[in-house]
Amino acid sequence: MTTSPWARLDAWFARLRPHRTLLVLGVDALVVAACWQLTHLFRLGFERWLSARPGYDGWVLLAIVAVYAVVFKALKVPHGMWRFSGFGEIKRLTLACLLAGALAAAAVLLAGLREVPRAVLALHPIVTLMGLAMVRIAYRMAYEHARSRISGSDRETRTALVLGAGDAARLLLAGIQHQGWKVIGLLDDDPAKQGSRIGGVPVLGPLSQLAQEAEHHGASHVIVAMPSLRGQARRRVFELAGAAGRSVLTVPSADELLAGAQVGRVRDIEPEDLLGREPVVLDEAGIAECLRGTVVMITGAGGSIGSELCRQVARYEPARLVLYEQSEFNLYTIEQELGERFPALPLVRLIGDVKNLEHLRHVMGKWRPQVVFHAAAYKHVPLMEDDNAWAALQNNTLGTYHAALASAEHGVERFVLISTDKAVNPTNVMGATKRAAEMVISHLACGGHATRFMAVRFGNVLGSSGSVIPKFKEQIAKGGPVTVTHPEITRYFMTTREAARLVVQAAVIGQTGQVYVLEMGEPVRIVDLARDLIRLAG
């Protein structure tokens, strides 16, 4: 297979990229030296531009190049990316050249080197600025022209190394190279695969060679194509990928593939990829027996926990799913998703507020749910303090009482309250209102009702509304800084999917009046999680 000159030029640019800082400093030094010669030529003319210069001119030139190099390094000029050069880069170059030119001129004058033309000292920074700008513009033009000749667009082609050389990698290669990707090679620890080719792409070596291969080939991304890995093994591969200093993507995990995701679609690394523990195993048969053919109602159905509960419950083929949500937009979003993924599932989409007891009674009387998951709550701790404390009490505590009372009056079989570990010895309004909600459930459980009332507590749910993880990802996308309150803070984490599925499990096995605390594995240091997300973002 022949390679076009533009593809070879692009590959050459990619190989140079890991050494960009040193190369830029070297090229800039050459430009400074060349512009010194041009300035003399302009000032003295062709006849005298060599003969009229003093014998120590070479030493002066070396000193001036050194001054420019130090100033450029201090102002981080070599860190600029030439393929994105624009007005901002020119402004930085202007400042650097004027500062370096002033320092160089002052040094020459203080040293009493009278034979160096003063006009040369004055003009050299300007000529150097023009030379540096022209080099960068020429590079950008060549780069974008190479891009357009290769892909028909001036958009940058993403180059990637793929970790894994199994079936997932083969399926990935079949689709990804038509999406603006150029796969350089694959890495796999299986000796039988090393040296072979998959879809025309070579298997370069074991995973341990990732850093060297990424630097050698100038890869911009690393794609993890090992969906069967779980727990600590999966986390170790992501740590290895992050250490290469490239943006890391992955194919869907085994659980996501079972849920219908396509292996050929890469996605960003999510925090659940970094938990490093085995996913929770559920009593699938018991859950299916409990929910299949029943009417299930979920309050707060459009929230982060409520929407995941909808997805999990829908898998078990209930007779009808009643979505009760205060936010029109959230209700529309989850209704559209469920309608697409579970077209045979009858949905009841209701705008409603759990503070409205009469509406809850009307809904339960009409649709007769057998299982109710109560996920409607205000849970942002800082927002619920002071000015919003009364709103939190009304929604979290009074709303729970209304939902539970209406459930008891209409013969609901199971009522599950989604609570929080902040309800234990609460130190804030949100935790106190949730603890009061648990007490409401306990009180009703002792009232002789046929309904089984139970509460489920869990802590930090990755990616849920109010979690630190969306804040970290937003800060990383903006270029930082990523703020961590204290480096030694640890938290127990679980995924939204795990949290929802364990709530469903509690509904099956729970006894009335019980408060269940979910097992969340080992605690994770917040600062370690933040660092992992930064590294994996490249």
C-alpha positions as CSV (number, residue, x, y, z in Angstrom):
1,M,0.0,0.0,0.0
2,T,1.5,3.3,-1.1
3,T,1.5,6.3,1.2
4,S,1.0,9.9,-0.1
5,P,3.7,12.5,0.5
6,W,1.1,14.5,2.6
7,A,0.5,11.4,4.8
8,R,4.2,11.0,5.3
9,L,4.5,14.7,6.1
10,D,1.7,14.4,8.6
11,A,3.4,11.4,10.2
12,W,6.6,13.3,10.4
13,F,4.9,16.2,12.2
14,A,3.4,13.7,14.6
15,R,6.8,12.1,15.4
16,L,8.2,15.6,16.1
17,R,5.4,16.6,18.5
18,P,6.6,14.8,21.6
19,H,9.9,16.8,21.3
20,R,8.1,20.1,20.5
21,T,9.5,22.3,23.3
22,L,13.2,21.5,22.6
23,L,12.8,21.7,18.8
24,V,10.9,25.0,19.0
25,L,13.6,26.5,21.2
26,G,16.3,25.4,18.7
27,V,14.4,26.7,15.6
28,D,13.7,30.0,17.4
29,A,17.5,30.3,18.2
30,L,18.3,29.8,14.5
31,V,15.8,32.4,13.5
32,V,17.3,34.9,16.0
33,A,20.7,34.3,14.5
34,A,19.5,34.5,10.9
35,C,17.7,37.8,11.7
36,W,20.9,39.2,13.2
37,Q,22.6,38.6,9.9
38,L,19.6,40.1,7.9
39,T,19.6,43.2,10.1
40,H,23.3,43.8,9.4
41,L,22.7,43.3,5.7
42,F,19.9,45.8,5.8
43,R,22.0,48.3,7.7
44,L,25.4,47.9,6.0
45,G,24.6,46.7,2.5
46,F,26.0,43.8,0.5
47,E,29.5,45.3,0.2
48,R,30.1,45.9,3.9
49,W,27.8,43.5,5.8
50,L,30.7,41.2,6.6
51,S,33.8,43.4,6.4
52,A,32.5,46.2,8.6
53,R,31.7,44.0,11.6
54,P,34.0,43.7,14.5
55,G,36.0,40.6,15.3
56,Y,34.0,39.9,18.4
57,D,30.6,39.9,16.5
58,G,30.3,36.1,16.8
59,W,30.5,36.3,20.6
60,V,28.0,39.1,20.6
61,L,25.7,36.9,18.5
62,L,26.0,33.9,20.9
63,A,25.2,36.1,23.8
64,I,22.1,37.6,22.1
65,V,20.8,34.2,21.2
66,A,21.3,33.1,24.8
67,V,19.4,36.1,26.0
68,Y,16.5,35.5,23.6
69,A,16.5,31.8,24.6
70,V,16.2,32.6,28.3
71,V,13.5,35.2,27.8
72,F,11.5,32.8,25.5
73,K,11.8,30.0,28.1
74,A,10.7,32.3,30.9
75,L,7.6,33.5,28.9
76,K,6.8,29.9,27.8
77,V,7.1,30.7,24.1
78,P,8.3,27.1,23.3
79,H,5.1,25.7,24.8
80,G,3.0,27.3,22.1
81,M,1.4,24.9,19.5
82,W,2.3,26.1,16.1
83,R,-0.6,24.4,14.4
84,F,-2.9,26.7,16.4
85,S,-0.9,29.9,16.0
86,G,-2.9,33.0,16.0
87,F,-3.1,36.5,17.3
88,G,-2.5,35.4,20.9
89,E,0.8,33.7,19.9
90,I,1.9,36.9,18.0
91,K,1.2,39.0,21.1
92,R,3.4,36.7,23.2
93,L,6.1,36.8,20.6
94,T,6.0,40.6,20.5
95,L,6.4,40.9,24.2
96,A,9.3,38.3,24.2
97,C,11.2,40.0,21.3
98,L,10.9,43.5,22.8
99,L,12.0,42.4,26.2
100,A,14.9,40.2,24.9
101,G,15.9,43.0,22.4
102,A,16.0,45.6,25.2
103,L,18.1,43.4,27.5
104,A,20.5,42.5,24.7
105,A,20.9,46.2,23.7
106,A,21.5,47.2,27.3
107,A,24.1,44.5,27.7
108,V,26.0,45.6,24.6
109,L,25.9,49.3,25.6
110,L,27.0,48.6,29.1
111,A,29.9,46.4,27.8
112,G,31.1,49.4,25.7
113,L,31.0,47.5,22.4
114,R,30.9,50.6,20.3
115,E,31.5,48.9,16.9
116,V,28.1,47.1,17.1
117,P,25.7,49.4,15.0
118,R,23.1,51.0,17.2
119,A,20.6,50.7,14.4
120,V,21.1,46.9,14.3
121,L,20.3,46.7,18.0
122,A,17.1,48.7,17.5
123,L,15.9,46.9,14.4
124,H,16.9,43.3,15.3
125,P,13.9,42.6,17.7
126,I,11.5,43.8,14.9
127,V,13.1,41.7,12.2
128,T,13.2,38.7,14.7
129,L,9.5,39.1,15.4
130,M,8.7,39.0,11.7
131,G,10.9,36.0,11.2
132,L,9.4,34.0,14.1
133,A,5.8,34.9,13.0
134,M,6.5,33.8,9.4
135,V,8.0,30.4,10.6
136,R,4.9,29.7,12.6
137,I,2.5,30.8,9.9
138,A,4.3,28.6,7.4
139,Y,4.1,25.6,9.7
140,R,0.4,26.1,10.2
141,M,-0.2,26.4,6.5
142,A,1.7,23.3,5.7
143,Y,0.0,21.4,8.5
144,E,-3.5,22.4,7.5
145,H,-2.8,21.7,3.8
146,A,-1.5,18.3,4.7
147,R,-4.7,17.7,6.8
148,S,-7.0,18.8,3.9
149,R,-5.1,16.6,1.3
150,I,-5.4,13.5,3.6
151,S,-8.9,13.8,4.9
152,G,-10.6,16.3,2.6
153,S,-10.8,18.7,5.6
154,D,-8.5,20.9,7.5
155,R,-9.8,19.3,10.7
156,E,-7.0,17.5,12.6
157,T,-7.1,13.7,12.3
158,R,-6.9,12.0,15.7
159,T,-4.1,9.4,15.9
160,A,-4.6,6.6,18.4
161,L,-2.9,3.5,19.9
162,V,-5.4,0.8,20.9
163,L,-4.9,-1.4,24.0
164,G,-6.2,-4.9,23.3
165,A,-6.1,-7.0,20.2
166,G,-9.1,-9.1,20.6
167,D,-12.6,-9.2,19.1
168,A,-13.5,-5.8,20.6
169,A,-10.4,-4.2,18.9
170,R,-11.3,-5.9,15.6
171,L,-14.9,-4.5,15.7
172,L,-13.5,-1.1,16.8
173,L,-11.2,-0.9,13.9
174,A,-13.9,-1.7,11.4
175,G,-15.8,1.5,12.3
176,I,-13.4,3.9,13.9
177,Q,-11.2,4.6,10.9
178,H,-14.2,6.1,9.0
179,Q,-14.8,8.6,11.9
180,G,-11.7,10.7,11.4
181,W,-9.4,8.4,13.3
182,K,-6.0,7.1,12.3
183,V,-5.0,4.0,14.3
184,I,-1.3,3.6,14.5
185,G,-1.1,0.2,16.1
186,L,-2.4,-2.1,18.8
187,L,-0.8,-3.4,22.0
188,D,-1.6,-6.7,23.7
189,D,0.1,-8.9,26.3
190,D,-0.7,-12.1,24.4
191,P,2.6,-13.2,22.8
192,A,0.7,-15.1,20.1
193,K,-0.9,-11.8,18.8
194,Q,2.3,-9.7,18.9
195,G,3.7,-9.1,15.4
196,S,0.4,-9.9,13.7
197,R,-1.9,-7.5,12.0
198,I,-5.6,-6.9,12.6
199,G,-7.5,-5.1,9.9
200,G,-4.2,-4.0,8.4
201,V,-3.1,-2.5,11.7
202,P,0.0,-4.0,13.4
203,V,0.1,-5.4,16.9
204,L,3.3,-3.5,18.1
205,G,4.0,-5.3,21.4
206,P,2.8,-5.6,25.0
207,L,0.9,-3.0,27.0
208,S,4.1,-2.0,28.9
209,Q,5.4,-0.4,25.7
210,L,2.6,2.1,25.6
211,A,4.6,5.1,26.7
212,Q,7.4,4.5,24.2
213,E,5.1,3.7,21.3
214,A,3.0,6.8,22.0
215,E,6.0,9.0,22.0
216,H,7.6,7.4,19.0
217,H,4.5,7.6,16.8
218,G,3.2,10.9,18.2
219,A,-0.2,9.4,19.1
220,S,-2.7,11.9,20.4
221,H,-5.1,9.4,22.0
222,V,-5.1,6.0,23.7
223,I,-8.2,3.8,23.3
224,V,-8.8,0.9,25.7
225,A,-10.6,-1.9,23.8
226,M,-10.8,-4.5,26.6
227,P,-14.5,-4.5,27.7
228,S,-14.2,-7.8,29.5
229,L,-11.8,-6.5,32.1
230,R,-13.4,-5.8,35.6
231,G,-12.4,-4.4,38.9
232,Q,-8.7,-3.9,39.7
233,A,-7.5,-5.3,36.4
234,R,-9.6,-2.6,34.5
235,R,-8.3,0.1,36.8
236,R,-4.7,-0.9,36.3
237,V,-5.1,-0.7,32.5
238,F,-6.5,2.8,32.8
239,E,-3.7,3.8,35.1
240,L,-1.2,2.6,32.5
241,A,-3.0,4.4,29.8
242,G,-3.1,7.6,31.8
243,A,0.7,7.5,32.5
244,A,1.3,7.8,28.8
245,G,0.3,11.5,28.9
246,R,-2.4,11.2,26.2
247,S,-6.1,11.6,26.2
248,V,-7.7,8.2,27.0
249,L,-10.9,6.9,25.6
250,T,-12.5,3.4,25.9
251,V,-15.1,1.2,24.3
252,P,-18.2,0.4,26.3
253,S,-17.8,-2.1,29.2
254,A,-19.3,-5.5,29.3
255,D,-22.3,-4.3,31.2
256,E,-22.8,-1.5,28.7
257,L,-22.6,-3.9,25.8
258,L,-25.3,-6.0,27.4
259,A,-27.4,-2.9,27.7
260,G,-27.2,-2.3,24.0
261,A,-24.1,-0.1,23.5
262,Q,-22.0,-0.6,20.4
263,V,-18.4,-1.6,20.7
264,G,-17.4,0.5,17.8
265,R,-18.4,3.7,19.6
266,V,-15.6,5.1,21.9
267,R,-16.5,7.2,24.9
268,D,-14.6,9.3,27.5
269,I,-13.4,7.7,30.7
270,E,-16.1,7.8,33.4
271,P,-15.4,7.8,37.1
272,E,-17.0,4.3,37.5
273,D,-14.1,3.0,35.3
274,L,-11.7,4.0,38.2
275,L,-13.5,2.4,41.1
276,G,-11.3,-0.7,41.0
277,R,-13.8,-3.1,42.5
278,E,-16.1,-5.8,41.2
279,P,-19.7,-4.6,40.4
280,V,-22.4,-5.6,42.8
281,V,-24.1,-8.9,42.1
282,L,-27.9,-8.9,42.4
283,D,-30.6,-11.5,42.8
284,E,-31.9,-11.0,39.2
285,A,-34.4,-13.8,39.5
286,G,-35.9,-12.5,42.7
287,I,-36.1,-8.9,41.3
288,A,-37.7,-10.2,38.1
289,E,-40.3,-12.1,40.0
290,C,-41.2,-9.1,42.2
291,L,-41.4,-6.5,39.4
292,R,-42.5,-8.4,36.2
293,G,-46.2,-7.7,35.5
294,T,-46.6,-5.1,38.3
295,V,-47.4,-1.4,38.2
296,V,-44.4,0.6,39.5
297,M,-44.5,4.3,40.4
298,I,-41.3,6.4,40.7
299,T,-41.5,9.9,42.2
300,G,-38.7,12.3,41.1
301,A,-38.5,10.1,38.0
302,G,-36.4,12.7,36.0
303,G,-33.7,13.1,38.6
304,S,-30.2,11.5,38.5
305,I,-31.3,8.6,40.8
306,G,-34.9,8.5,39.7
307,S,-34.1,8.3,36.0
308,E,-31.7,5.4,36.6
309,L,-34.3,3.7,38.7
310,C,-36.7,4.0,35.7
311,R,-34.1,2.4,33.4
312,Q,-33.4,-0.5,35.8
313,V,-37.1,-1.1,36.6
314,A,-38.0,-1.1,32.8
315,R,-35.6,-4.0,32.2
316,Y,-37.8,-6.3,34.3
317,E,-40.9,-5.7,32.2
318,P,-43.4,-4.2,34.6
319,A,-47.1,-4.0,33.5
320,R,-46.9,-0.2,33.6
321,L,-44.4,2.5,34.8
322,V,-45.8,5.7,36.3
323,L,-43.4,8.6,36.1
324,Y,-44.1,11.3,38.6
325,E,-41.9,14.4,38.2
326,Q,-42.1,18.1,39.1
327,S,-39.8,19.3,36.2
328,E,-41.4,19.2,32.8
329,F,-38.0,19.1,31.1
330,N,-36.7,16.2,33.2
331,L,-39.9,14.3,32.7
332,Y,-39.8,14.8,28.9
333,T,-36.1,13.7,28.8
334,I,-36.6,10.4,30.6
335,E,-39.9,9.7,28.8
336,Q,-38.2,10.1,25.5
337,E,-35.3,7.8,26.5
338,L,-37.6,5.1,27.8
339,G,-39.9,5.3,24.8
340,E,-36.9,4.6,22.5
341,R,-35.3,1.9,24.6
342,F,-38.4,0.1,25.8
343,P,-41.1,0.8,23.2
344,A,-43.4,-2.0,24.5
345,L,-43.5,-0.6,28.0
346,P,-46.7,1.4,28.8
347,L,-45.7,4.7,30.4
348,V,-47.8,7.1,32.5
349,R,-46.1,10.6,32.4
350,L,-47.3,12.9,35.2
351,I,-46.3,16.4,36.2
352,G,-46.8,16.4,39.9
353,D,-45.4,17.7,43.3
354,V,-45.1,15.4,46.3
355,K,-46.2,18.3,48.5
356,N,-49.7,18.0,46.9
357,L,-51.3,15.2,48.9
358,E,-54.6,15.3,47.0
359,H,-52.9,14.9,43.7
360,L,-50.9,11.9,45.0
361,R,-54.1,10.3,46.2
362,H,-55.8,10.9,42.8
363,V,-52.8,9.4,41.0
364,M,-52.5,6.3,43.2
365,G,-56.3,5.8,43.2
366,K,-56.4,5.9,39.4
367,W,-53.2,3.9,38.5
368,R,-53.0,1.5,41.5
369,P,-49.2,1.1,41.8
370,Q,-48.0,-2.0,43.6
371,V,-44.4,-0.7,44.2
372,V,-43.5,2.9,44.8
373,F,-39.9,4.2,44.7
374,H,-39.8,7.7,46.4
375,A,-36.8,9.5,44.9
376,A,-38.2,13.0,44.9
377,A,-36.0,15.2,47.1
378,Y,-33.9,18.4,47.4
379,K,-30.4,17.1,48.0
380,H,-27.9,19.9,47.4
381,V,-26.5,20.5,50.9
382,P,-25.3,24.1,50.6
383,L,-28.4,25.3,48.8
384,M,-30.7,23.8,51.4
385,E,-29.1,25.8,54.3
386,D,-30.6,29.0,55.6
387,D,-32.9,30.6,53.0
388,N,-34.1,27.2,51.6
389,A,-34.4,25.3,54.8
390,W,-38.2,25.5,54.9
391,A,-38.4,24.4,51.2
392,A,-36.2,21.3,52.1
393,L,-38.4,20.4,55.1
394,Q,-41.6,20.7,53.0
395,N,-40.2,18.7,50.1
396,N,-38.0,16.1,51.8
397,T,-40.0,15.4,54.9
398,L,-43.6,16.5,54.3
399,G,-43.4,15.2,50.7
400,T,-42.3,11.8,52.0
401,Y,-45.2,11.7,54.4
402,H,-47.7,12.5,51.7
403,A,-46.3,9.9,49.3
404,A,-46.1,7.2,52.0
405,L,-49.6,8.1,53.3
406,A,-51.2,8.0,49.9
407,S,-49.4,4.6,49.3
408,A,-50.8,3.2,52.5
409,E,-54.3,4.4,51.8
410,H,-54.3,2.8,48.3
411,G,-52.8,-0.6,49.2
412,V,-49.3,-0.2,47.7
413,E,-47.4,-3.4,48.5
414,R,-43.9,-1.9,48.9
415,F,-42.8,1.7,49.5
416,V,-39.0,2.5,49.3
417,L,-37.6,5.8,50.4
418,I,-34.3,6.9,48.8
419,S,-32.3,8.3,51.8
420,T,-28.7,9.3,52.4
421,D,-25.9,8.6,54.8
422,K,-26.1,12.3,55.8
423,A,-29.2,11.3,57.8
424,V,-26.8,9.7,60.3
425,N,-26.3,12.3,63.1
426,P,-27.2,15.0,60.7
427,T,-25.1,18.2,60.6
428,N,-27.0,20.1,57.9
429,V,-30.5,20.8,56.9
430,M,-30.6,18.3,54.0
431,G,-29.5,15.5,56.3
432,A,-31.9,16.5,59.0
433,T,-34.9,16.5,56.7
434,K,-33.9,13.1,55.3
435,R,-33.6,11.7,58.9
436,A,-37.1,13.1,59.6
437,A,-38.3,11.4,56.5
438,E,-36.9,8.1,57.7
439,M,-38.8,8.7,61.0
440,V,-42.0,9.2,59.1
441,I,-41.5,5.9,57.4
442,S,-40.8,4.2,60.7
443,H,-44.0,5.7,62.2
444,L,-46.2,4.5,59.3
445,A,-44.6,1.1,59.4
446,C,-46.0,0.7,63.0
447,G,-49.5,1.8,62.0
448,G,-50.8,-1.6,61.0
449,H,-50.8,-0.9,57.2
450,A,-50.5,-3.6,54.6
451,T,-47.8,-1.6,52.9
452,R,-44.2,-2.5,53.6
453,F,-42.2,0.7,54.2
454,M,-38.4,0.7,54.0
455,A,-35.6,3.2,53.5
456,V,-32.3,2.8,51.7
457,R,-29.3,4.9,52.5
458,F,-26.2,5.4,50.3
459,G,-23.5,8.0,50.1
460,N,-21.7,9.5,47.1
461,V,-23.1,8.4,43.8
462,L,-20.7,9.0,40.9
463,G,-22.1,11.5,38.3
464,S,-25.3,12.2,40.2
465,S,-26.6,15.8,40.6
466,G,-24.6,17.4,43.4
467,S,-21.7,15.0,43.2
468,V,-18.1,16.3,43.1
469,I,-17.4,14.4,39.9
470,P,-19.4,16.6,37.5
471,K,-17.6,19.6,39.0
472,F,-14.2,18.0,38.5
473,K,-15.0,17.2,34.9
474,E,-16.2,20.8,34.3
475,Q,-13.1,22.2,35.8
476,I,-10.9,19.9,33.7
477,A,-12.7,20.9,30.5
478,K,-12.0,24.6,31.3
479,G,-8.3,23.8,31.8
480,G,-8.3,23.8,35.6
481,P,-7.6,24.3,38.3
482,V,-9.3,21.3,39.9
483,T,-10.2,22.2,43.5
484,V,-10.1,19.6,46.3
485,T,-11.1,20.7,49.8
486,H,-8.5,18.6,51.6
487,P,-6.0,16.1,50.2
488,E,-6.8,13.4,52.9
489,I,-10.6,13.4,52.4
490,T,-12.0,10.0,51.5
491,R,-15.4,9.0,50.3
492,Y,-17.3,5.8,49.6
493,F,-18.4,5.8,46.0
494,M,-20.8,3.8,43.8
495,T,-22.1,4.3,40.3
496,T,-25.6,5.5,39.6
497,R,-26.4,2.2,38.1
498,E,-25.3,0.3,41.2
499,A,-27.3,2.6,43.5
500,A,-30.5,2.2,41.5
501,R,-30.1,-1.6,41.2
502,L,-29.5,-2.0,44.9
503,V,-32.5,0.1,45.7
504,V,-34.5,-2.3,43.5
505,Q,-32.9,-5.2,45.4
506,A,-33.9,-3.7,48.7
507,A,-37.5,-3.5,47.6
508,V,-37.5,-7.2,47.0
509,I,-35.9,-8.4,50.3
510,G,-36.8,-5.4,52.6
511,Q,-38.9,-5.8,55.7
512,T,-41.3,-3.0,56.9
513,G,-39.7,-0.4,59.1
514,Q,-36.2,-1.3,58.1
515,V,-33.5,1.2,57.1
516,Y,-30.9,-0.4,54.7
517,V,-27.3,0.8,54.3
518,L,-25.7,-0.2,51.1
519,E,-22.2,-1.7,51.0
520,M,-20.0,0.6,48.9
521,G,-16.6,-1.1,48.9
522,E,-13.4,0.6,49.9
523,P,-13.2,4.4,50.4
524,V,-11.5,6.4,47.7
525,R,-9.4,9.5,48.3
526,I,-10.9,12.4,46.5
527,V,-7.6,13.8,45.5
528,D,-6.6,10.5,43.8
529,L,-9.8,10.4,41.9
530,A,-9.2,14.0,40.7
531,R,-5.6,13.2,39.6
532,D,-6.8,10.1,37.7
533,L,-9.4,12.2,35.8
534,I,-6.8,14.8,35.0
535,R,-4.3,12.2,33.6
536,L,-6.9,10.4,31.6
537,A,-8.0,13.7,30.0
538,G,-4.4,14.0,28.6
